[in-house]
Amino acid sequence: MAKPIMLTEEGLKKLEAELEVLKGEKRSEIAEKIKVARSYGDLSENSEYDDAKNEQAILEARIADIEATLKNAVLIDENEISNDRVHVGSKVRIKNIATDQELTIRIVGSNESNPKEMKISDESPIGLGLVGKVVDDVAEIETPGGLVAYKVLEISK
């Protein structure tokens, strides 16, 4: 059995929307490219045809990946998330003890991870270090830059 993939409702909707676009307009676009490239004749030396077929293979792989993710998805019910401990789906305000820098991050499943949006995977060093912590706990986390201690200041949904 495949490992369950934790998704927030937002992450689930994003994947479903992407899948719809890929199966609809993207498939149609690539089919048209293949049709046009075929009209150029000899397929053995037709780079447009090869490019379109490669693009089609990449598209179909992404569709299969999303479908597998959705099949194994476990929706995180944000109403059931308590604010007493850090869970997948929690928004956590933390402070780097060494620098006094505060960050607010959201702990998400690995498929939703996006550091630019401060969405941190529960499987990342920081995510693993924070899950299960309560307010005022200190998590010592081994990062690529060395050991960093974060104090949990606030947990919310």
C-alpha positions as CSV (number, residue, x, y, z in Angstrom):
1,M,0.0,0.0,0.0
2,A,1.2,3.5,-0.9
3,K,2.1,5.9,1.8
4,P,-0.7,8.3,2.6
5,I,-0.1,11.8,1.4
6,M,-1.3,14.6,3.7
7,L,-3.0,17.5,2.0
8,T,-4.8,20.6,3.3
9,E,-8.0,21.5,1.6
10,E,-6.2,24.3,-0.3
11,G,-3.6,21.8,-1.5
12,L,-6.2,19.4,-2.7
13,K,-8.1,22.1,-4.6
14,K,-4.8,23.3,-6.2
15,L,-4.0,19.7,-7.4
16,E,-7.5,19.1,-8.7
17,A,-7.4,22.4,-10.7
18,E,-4.0,21.6,-12.1
19,L,-5.2,18.2,-13.2
20,E,-8.2,19.7,-14.9
21,V,-6.0,22.1,-16.9
22,L,-3.5,19.4,-17.8
23,K,-6.2,16.9,-19.0
24,G,-8.1,19.6,-20.9
25,E,-6.3,22.5,-22.6
26,K,-2.8,21.2,-22.2
27,R,-3.6,17.8,-23.8
28,S,-5.4,19.6,-26.6
29,E,-2.4,22.0,-27.2
30,I,0.1,19.1,-27.4
31,A,-2.2,17.0,-29.6
32,E,-2.4,20.0,-32.0
33,K,1.4,20.4,-31.9
34,I,1.8,16.7,-32.8
35,K,-0.7,17.1,-35.6
36,V,1.1,20.1,-37.1
37,A,4.5,18.4,-36.8
38,R,3.2,15.3,-38.6
39,S,2.1,17.4,-41.5
40,Y,5.8,18.4,-42.0
41,G,6.4,14.9,-43.4
42,D,9.3,12.6,-42.6
43,L,9.0,11.9,-38.8
44,S,12.6,10.5,-38.6
45,E,14.2,13.9,-39.0
46,N,11.3,16.0,-37.6
47,S,12.5,17.8,-34.4
48,E,9.1,19.5,-33.9
49,Y,7.5,16.1,-33.8
50,D,10.1,14.8,-31.3
51,D,9.7,17.9,-29.1
52,A,5.9,17.6,-29.1
53,K,6.1,13.8,-28.3
54,N,8.6,14.6,-25.4
55,E,6.3,17.3,-24.2
56,Q,3.4,14.8,-24.3
57,A,5.3,12.3,-22.3
58,I,6.2,14.9,-19.6
59,L,2.5,16.0,-19.5
60,E,1.2,12.4,-19.1
61,A,3.8,11.7,-16.4
62,R,2.6,14.8,-14.4
63,I,-1.0,13.7,-14.9
64,A,-0.2,10.2,-13.6
65,D,1.7,11.7,-10.6
66,I,-1.2,14.0,-9.6
67,E,-3.7,11.1,-10.0
68,A,-1.5,8.9,-7.8
69,T,-1.2,11.7,-5.2
70,L,-5.0,12.3,-5.2
71,K,-5.6,8.5,-4.9
72,N,-3.4,8.4,-1.8
73,A,-4.4,11.7,-0.4
74,V,-5.6,12.1,3.2
75,L,-7.4,15.4,3.7
76,I,-6.4,17.2,6.8
77,D,-9.6,18.4,8.5
78,E,-8.5,21.8,9.8
79,N,-11.5,21.8,12.2
80,E,-10.0,18.8,14.0
81,I,-6.5,20.5,14.3
82,S,-6.0,21.6,17.9
83,N,-3.9,24.6,18.7
84,D,-2.2,22.8,21.7
85,R,0.4,21.0,19.6
86,V,2.0,21.5,16.2
87,H,0.4,19.2,13.6
88,V,0.4,19.0,9.8
89,G,-1.9,22.0,8.9
90,S,-0.8,24.1,11.9
91,K,0.4,27.7,11.5
92,V,3.3,28.2,13.8
93,R,5.1,31.3,14.9
94,I,8.6,30.5,16.0
95,K,11.7,32.5,17.1
96,N,15.3,31.6,16.2
97,I,16.8,31.8,19.7
98,A,20.3,32.8,18.4
99,T,19.1,35.7,16.2
100,D,15.8,36.7,17.8
101,Q,14.3,36.5,14.3
102,E,10.6,35.5,14.3
103,L,9.0,33.5,11.5
104,T,5.5,32.3,10.9
105,I,5.3,29.0,8.9
106,R,2.7,26.5,8.0
107,I,3.4,22.8,8.4
108,V,2.1,21.0,5.3
109,G,2.4,17.6,3.7
110,S,5.5,17.2,1.4
111,N,3.4,17.7,-1.8
112,E,2.4,21.2,-0.7
113,S,5.8,22.3,0.5
114,N,6.7,25.8,-0.8
115,P,9.4,27.5,1.2
116,K,8.8,30.9,-0.6
117,E,5.3,30.8,0.8
118,M,6.6,29.7,4.2
119,K,4.9,26.3,3.7
120,I,7.3,23.8,5.3
121,S,7.0,20.0,4.8
122,D,6.3,17.8,7.8
123,E,9.2,15.7,6.5
124,S,11.7,18.5,6.4
125,P,14.2,18.9,9.3
126,I,12.2,22.0,10.6
127,G,8.9,20.3,10.1
128,L,10.0,17.1,11.8
129,G,11.5,19.1,14.6
130,L,8.4,21.1,15.3
131,V,5.6,18.5,14.9
132,G,4.4,17.6,18.4
133,K,5.8,20.6,20.1
134,V,3.7,22.9,22.3
135,V,4.0,26.7,23.0
136,D,7.2,27.6,24.8
137,D,8.9,24.3,23.7
138,V,12.4,24.7,22.1
139,A,13.2,22.6,19.1
140,E,16.8,22.0,18.3
141,I,17.0,21.3,14.6
142,E,19.9,20.2,12.5
143,T,19.9,22.3,9.3
144,P,22.4,22.5,6.5
145,G,23.8,25.6,8.2
146,G,24.2,23.8,11.5
147,L,22.1,23.3,14.7
148,V,19.4,25.9,15.1
149,A,17.2,26.3,18.2
150,Y,13.6,27.6,17.6
151,K,11.2,28.5,20.3
152,V,7.5,27.9,19.6
153,L,5.7,31.2,20.3
154,E,2.2,30.5,18.9
155,I,0.2,27.7,17.3
156,S,-2.9,28.5,15.2
157,K,-5.0,27.1,12.3
